[in-house]
Amino acid sequence: MSSGKYSGFSDVAKQAMMQPQESMLEVKNKKNKLYIGIPKEVSFQENRIPLTPLSVALLVNNGHEVMLESNAGKAAKFLDKDYAEQGAQIVFDTKKVYEADIIIKIAPPTLEEIAFMKPGQILISALQVSTLKPECLHALLKKQITALCFEHLRDEGNSLSVVRAMSEIVGATSILIAAEYLSNVFDGKGLMLGGITGVPPTEIVILGAGTVGEYAARTAISLGAEVKVFDPSIYKLRRLQNNIGARVFTSVVQPIVLEKAITTCDVAIGAMRAEDGRSPCIVSESTVSKMKPNSVIIDVSIDQGGCFETSEITNHTHPVFRKYDVIHYCVPNIASRVARTATYALTNIFAPILLEIGEQGGIKNVIWQKSGIREAVYIYQGHLTNKHIGERFSLPCKDLDLLIVSHH
């Protein structure tokens, strides 16, 4: 019995697992036909879709059925006929999609969508704890749903697979957005982001040395800009330098050094994340007021409150506002700007998980074997299993390991 497979399980659960070996062997050979539903996103400016037509073809060729609500892929420029050609069933009635056993979508379900769901269904979607409404949580529990939030999915290297993929996209895209707003097109400073011979390069300050910061730095450096990265963690700054393979200016967050960098730069990117709760607000209003006219601030952390005191949430229709003659871009879901790329990144993560659920004869066995997927489960058959959510909403929380063993 390899301990790796069951690492992270409580001891009681481990003992319970050691016993029914025969029943475990039976499960191995049970291939399950999955019935997957992809509803059209109703949340504001959500342009992504979880599966591409080719991933649908892969699932259909493995004997699964995929139902897609008409126009679900339209915002990511995937047409109904692309999906139909690969074997998806296109349905025009939202209710019909929710007859599937597994619902996979991007945004967390609204109360109306939960009303369509049937008892015992499996839901794979985002959770967005910061905006989670207690009534939605209660509705999911009442229907005895098994729910996975993809923000908590981890890969073999134990990194958060979806969060990392989206962070790579957002980091690179934030620099391209900055380039747009520096140019004359949007009444910017009229600068080319980067540099050419004989002209000093644009200066970019990046707050945060996580994945977003790293990919922003990579993109900015490759365009020829001068990059400064600030982060409270020496470890993260060192990792960023090693990953990029170039020496960039790095500094821990020291107010005087930071203020000087912010007030002289052309672009400031806020990419500080909080483990839970609000992102640290490290640039004061008075510092922003001293920035050069027509500079650009892109606050990637705005979904957690933002890194700049002057940030306010904007959207893709009205993405920017000016304050102290500084252009502020504070759109929370930057990945939806490049919805097709984001969809390709997501489908690479979701399609193998769905295939695995089919191969292993159900989601229970996958949760059992893969700790990275187990971490994403926050409701199991109507029982809340995420203790952070339990504490936040004062709800009882059960141990997922023991729930699985008792239902085996």
Secondary structure, DSSP 4 states (H G I P E B T S, - for coil): --TTTTTT--HHHHHHHHS-HHHHHHHHT-----EEEEPPP-STT----S--HHHHHHHHHTT-EEEEETTTTGGGT--HHHHHHTTPEEES-HHHHTTSSEEE-SSPPPHHHHHH--TT-EEEE---GGG--HHHHHHHHHTT-EEEEGGG-B-TTSSBHHHHHHHHHHHHHHHHHHHHHHSGGGT---PPSS--TTSPPPEEEEE--SHHHHHHHHHHHHTT-EEEEE-S-HHHHHHHHHHHTS--EEE---HHHHHHHHHH-SEEEE----SSSPPP--B-HHHHHTSPTT-EEEEGGGGGT-SBTT-----SSS-EEEETTEEEE--S-GGGGGHHHHHHHHHHHHHHHHHHHHHTTSHHHHHHH-HHHHTTEEEETTEE--HHHHHHHT-----HHHHHHHH-
